[in-house]
Amino acid sequence: KQQVTVGRPGAPFAEAHRILRTLLLFSRQTPSADGHVNGNGNAVPAHVAADALEPQVILVVSASPSEGKSTTVAQLAVAFAEIGRSVLVLSCDFHRPRIHQMFGLPESPGLTDVLSTEGLELADVVRRTSVRGVSIIHSGIFVANAAELIAAAPDFVDQVRELSEIVLIDTAPVLVANDASEVMPKA
């Protein structure tokens, strides 16, 4: 399925996501007396480029199903790719994953497979999309204990951060599952 931002770049819907992208790029830039502080609270010298201060991991959540979080993630991925950023979409909706369908990709091994299989790495399950600069990691095989898998591997978000400039995380709605709450501290 072709994304609206790609197929109709002048559409108001596409422009709204570009505005959101720009707001996200600048939202984490907090100046301090001796330079800057990034989103993690670390001091950054004033001479460091603004690009170094942008958020690397963005978690998109909703309260209930069908509120548009997967659509927002897909459109933001395309909007970031438009300005030359490498984007990795991480599907953490283990109950009703569909972000891969928005990019025309089949189900494939993904995050749950990596977290539950010895020797399988995150880089092994990255899939390129038809949108230049956008890759995806599928949620993987269904497991009843996805939140426990995530809690047992708290460093997986740090590992994903190394694979791309921008990581967008699509999660299950917070009123349906607690999966998002396990990822929130790293985003």
C-alpha positions in Angstrom: 0.0 0.0 0.0 1.5 3.3 -1.0 1.7 6.0 1.7 -0.3 9.2 1.1 2.8 11.3 1.8 4.6 9.5 -1.1 1.6 9.2 -3.5 0.2 12.7 -2.9 3.0 14.8 -1.5 0.9 18.0 -1.7 -2.1 16.7 0.2 -3.0 18.4 3.4 -2.7 15.1 5.3 0.9 14.8 4.1 1.7 18.4 5.1 0.2 17.8 8.6 2.7 15.0 9.1 5.6 17.2 7.9 4.5 19.8 10.5 4.5 17.1 13.2 8.0 15.9 12.0 9.3 19.4 12.4 7.8 19.9 15.8 9.4 16.6 16.9 12.8 17.6 15.6 12.7 20.8 17.6 10.9 19.6 20.7 13.9 18.0 22.4 16.2 21.0 22.0 16.4 22.7 25.4 19.2 25.3 25.8 21.3 25.6 28.9 23.8 28.2 30.1 26.8 26.3 28.8 25.3 24.9 25.6 22.4 22.6 25.2 20.7 19.7 26.9 19.4 16.9 24.8 16.3 14.8 25.4 18.1 12.5 27.7 19.2 15.4 30.0 22.8 15.2 28.9 24.7 18.5 28.3 25.6 19.1 24.6 28.1 21.8 23.7 26.7 24.8 21.8 28.7 24.1 18.7 27.1 20.7 18.1 24.7 20.7 15.2 21.0 20.8 15.8 20.7 17.5 14.0 22.5 15.8 16.9 19.8 17.0 19.3 16.8 15.5 17.6 14.9 12.7 19.2 16.1 9.3 18.1 13.3 7.1 19.5 9.6 8.2 19.2 6.9 6.1 20.7 3.4 6.5 19.3 0.6 5.3 21.6 -3.2 5.6 21.7 -5.7 4.7 24.3 -7.9 2.5 22.2 -7.8 0.6 18.9 -8.4 2.3 15.6 -7.3 5.8 16.7 -4.7 6.2 14.0 -1.4 5.5 15.7 -0.1 3.0 13.0 -1.1 5.5 10.3 0.7 8.3 12.2 3.8 6.1 12.5 3.8 5.2 8.8 3.3 8.8 7.7 6.0 10.1 10.1 8.4 7.5 8.7 7.8 8.8 5.2 8.1 12.5 6.4 11.4 11.8 8.1 12.7 9.9 5.1 11.8 12.9 2.8 14.4 15.0 4.6 17.1 12.3 4.2 16.8 10.6 7.6 17.2 6.8 7.9 14.1 5.6 9.7 13.4 2.3 11.4 9.8 1.5 12.2 9.6 -0.9 15.2 6.3 -2.8 15.4 5.6 -3.3 19.1 1.9 -4.0 18.6 1.9 -7.7 19.4 -1.8 -8.1 19.5 -2.9 -6.6 16.2 0.2 -5.7 14.2 -0.6 -4.0 10.9 2.2 -1.4 10.3 3.9 -3.9 8.0 0.8 -4.1 5.8 0.9 -0.3 5.4 4.3 -0.7 3.7 3.2 -3.7 1.6 5.3 -6.2 3.5 4.3 -9.7 4.6 4.5 -11.0 8.1 8.1 -12.0 8.9 10.3 -12.9 11.8 10.6 -9.9 14.1 11.1 -8.6 17.6 9.5 -11.5 19.5 11.6 -13.9 17.5 14.8 -12.1 18.5 13.8 -11.8 22.1 12.9 -15.5 22.4 15.5 -17.1 20.1 19.1 -17.6 20.9 21.5 -16.3 18.2 19.0 -14.2 16.3 19.9 -10.5 16.2 17.8 -7.4 15.6 19.7 -6.6 12.5 18.7 -10.0 11.1 15.0 -9.1 11.1 15.2 -5.6 9.6 13.2 -5.4 6.3 13.5 -2.6 3.7 10.3 -1.0 2.5 9.5 0.5 -0.9 10.1 3.9 0.6 13.7 4.9 0.3 15.2 5.3 3.8 12.5 3.5 5.7 13.0 0.0 7.2 10.8 -2.0 9.5 11.1 -4.7 12.2 7.9 -6.7 12.4 6.5 -7.6 15.8 7.2 -11.2 15.1 5.4 -14.4 16.0 2.5 -14.0 18.4 3.4 -14.7 22.0 1.1 -14.4 25.0 3.8 -12.8 27.2 5.1 -10.0 24.9 5.4 -7.5 27.8 7.4 -10.0 29.8 9.8 -10.6 26.9 10.3 -6.8 26.6 10.8 -6.4 30.3 13.4 -9.2 30.3 15.4 -7.4 27.5 15.5 -3.7 28.5 18.4 -3.0 26.2 16.7 -3.9 22.9 15.6 -0.3 22.3 19.3 0.8 22.7 20.3 -1.8 20.2 17.6 -0.6 17.7 18.8 3.0 18.2 22.1 1.9 16.6 20.4 0.8 13.4 18.9 4.1 12.3 18.8 7.8 12.8 15.2 7.8 13.8 13.2 5.0 15.4 9.5 5.1 15.4 7.7 2.6 17.6 4.1 1.5 17.0 2.5 -0.1 20.0 -0.7 -1.7 21.1 -3.3 0.7 22.6 -2.6 1.3 26.3 -6.1 0.3 27.4 -5.7 -3.1 25.6 -2.2 -4.2 26.7 0.7 -2.9 28.8 3.3 -3.5 26.1 3.8 0.2 25.5 4.5 0.9 29.2 7.5 -1.5 29.0 9.0 0.6 26.2 8.1 4.1 27.4 11.2 4.7 29.6 13.5 4.2 26.6 11.6 6.5 24.2 
